[in-house]
Amino acid sequence: MKTVATCKLSQEGCDIIVNAAVDKAKELKQIVSIAVVDAGGHLMAFKRMTNGRTHNTLIAQTKARSAALTTAATGKTARDGSEIPDHQVLAQTLAVGPGWFISIEGGVPITIEGQCIGAVGVSGAPSAVDRQISQAGIDAFNKA
């Protein structure tokens, strides 16, 4: 087979994710930035909540890009549940490049039938909470 069928994230899908993530952040009394990227890590949607810190805009985008390109949630936990050593995290960050890879929780891939179609990155709350907010956006997307 020379080609494969692919799914692509739409603006409507991005809106569902961002709106649900904002709702979750408000529920948790957090002020965050939310980035949604396509499978190639290209920005499709972004929202910085009122009074959100400006540096979190870049961190949210990096979390989303990292999750999309690795097709795995960001953080220091490998897919098998083991902790990723600091030297490996540093090596990956240097190899991939700043702005494209990060080991802080909050980036979660969006998958449809096993295919990664993009990712969500959230920054501004504690990293485990950022991940919850990202997941809330993806859960709403999956239910829609």
MIMARVO-780517 format. One record per atom (N, C-alpha, C): y negated, x, z negated. Coordinates in steps of 0.2 Angstrom, whole numbers, plus 5000, padded with zeros to 4 digits. Layout:
<rs>
YXZ
...
</rs>
This chain:
<rs>
500650045000
500050005000
499450045000
498950035004
498350075005
497750055001
497849994999
497249964995
497549924989
497149914984
497349864978
496749814977
496949764975
496449704973
496049724967
495449714967
495049734961
494649674958
494449674952
494049624949
493349664948
492849624948
492149654947
491849614942
491449644937
491049614932
490449574936
490249514934
489749484937
489149484932
488549464935
487949454930
488149394926
488449344928
488549294923
489049314917
489549354919
489949384914
489549424909
489149464912
488649514908
488249474903
487949414905
487549374901
487949344895
488549324897
489049294891
489149344886
489249404888
489349464883
488749474879
488249484883
487549504879
487349454874
487449394876
487249334872
487649324866
488349334867
488749334861
488649394856
488549444859
488449504855
487849504851
487249474854
486649464850
486749414845
487149354846
487349304841
487649344835
488149384837
488549414831
488149464827
487649504831
487249544827
486749504822
486549454825
486149404820
486549384814
487149364816
487549334810
487649394805
487749454807
487849514803
487249544800
486649514802
485949534800
485849604802
486049624809
485949694811
485449684817
485149744818
484649744824
484949804829
485149784835
485549834839
485249834846
485549884850
485449884857
486149874860
486149834865
486849814869
486749834876
487249874878
487349894885
487949864888
487949844894
488549824898
488549864904
489149894906
489149934912
489749914916
489749934922
490349914927
490849974925
491449974929
491950014928
491750094930
491250104934
491050164935
490550194930
490350154925
489850174920
489150154922
489050114927
488350104929
488050044926
487450044923
487149994919
487149924923
487349874920
487249804923
486849764919
486849764912
486449724908
486249764902
485749754899
485449784893
485049744889
485049744882
484649704878
484549754872
483849764870
483649794864
483349734860
483649724854
483349664850
482649684847
482249644845
481649654843
481649704837
481249754837
481249804831
481849854832
482249844837
482749894838
482449964839
482850014836
482550084837
482650114844
482250144846
482250164854
482750214855
482950264851
483550304852
484250274853
484250214850
484850174850
485050144858
484450144861
484550124868
485050174872
484850234871
485250284875
485950294872
486050284865
486750284862
487150224864
486850164865
487250104867
487550114874
487050144878
487250154885
487850214886
487750264882
488250314882
488950284879
488950244874
489550214871
489850174877
489450134880
489750094886
490050134891
489650184893
489950234899
490550264897
490650294891
491150324888
491750284888
491750214886
492250174885
492550154892
492050144897
492250124904
492650184907
492350244907
492650294910
493350324907
493450314901
494050334898
494550274897
494250214899
494650154898
494950144891
494550164886
494750164879
494150154874
494250124869
493650114864
493450184862
492850194860
492550254858
492650264851
492650324848
492850334841
493250394841
493450414835
493850474834
494650464833
494850404835
495550384835
495850374842
496350414843
496650414850
497050344851
497250334857
497650274859
498250264854
498550314852
499150314848
499050304841
498350294839
498150284832
498050354828
498150414831
498050474828
497350494828
497050534823
496350554823
496350614828
495750604832
495650664837
495250714834
495550784834
495150834831
494450844833
494050874829
493350884831
493250934837
493750984837
493651034843
493850994849
494250954849
494450914855
493850864857
493550834852
492950794854
492350834857
492250894854
491750934856
491850954863
492450974865
492651004871
492650944876
492850884875
492750824879
492050814881
491650814876
490850794876
490550854881
490750914880
490450964884
490750964891
491350944892
491650944899
491350884903
491350824900
491050764903
490350764904
489950784898
489250794898
488950744894
488350764891
488050714886
487750654890
487850604887
487650534890
488150504894
488750534894
489350504897
489950504893
489950544887
490550534883
490250544875
490550504871
490350504864
490950484860
491050504854
491550494849
491350454844
490850414844
490650364839
490850294841
491150254836
491350194837
490750144840
490950094844
490450044846
490450034854
490950074857
491050064865
491750034865
491749984869
492449944870
492449924878
493049944881
493149924888
493249854888
493149824894
493249764896
493849764901
494349734899
494949734904
495149664906
495349664912
495649604915
496349614918
496849584915
497549604918
497649674918
497549714913
497649784913
497149824917
496649794920
496249834924
495549834920
495249894919
494649904916
494049884921
493649834920
493149814924
492449834922
492449864916
491749884913
491849894906
491249904902
491349914895
490649884892
490649884885
490149864881
489949914876
489349934875
489149984870
488649954866
488749964859
488249934854
488049994850
487349994848
487150044844
486550014839
486550034833
486050014829
486249994822
486849974821
487149964815
487650014813
487950014807
488550064806
489050064812
489350114814
489750114820
490350064820
490650054814
491150004814
490949934815
490349924813
489949854814
489749854822
489549904824
489349914832
489949884836
490549914834
491149894837
491349824836
491249794831
491349724830
490849684834
490249704835
489749664839
489949674846
490249734849
490449734855
491049694857
491549694852
492149654853
491949574853
491449554849
491249484849
491049464856
490649514860
490449494867
491049494871
491449534871
492049534875
492549474873
492549454867
492949394865
492649334869
492049324869
491649274872
491749274879
491749334882
491849334889
492649314891
493049334887
493749314888
493949244887
493549214883
493649134882
493249094887
492749124890
492349084895
492749074902
</rs>
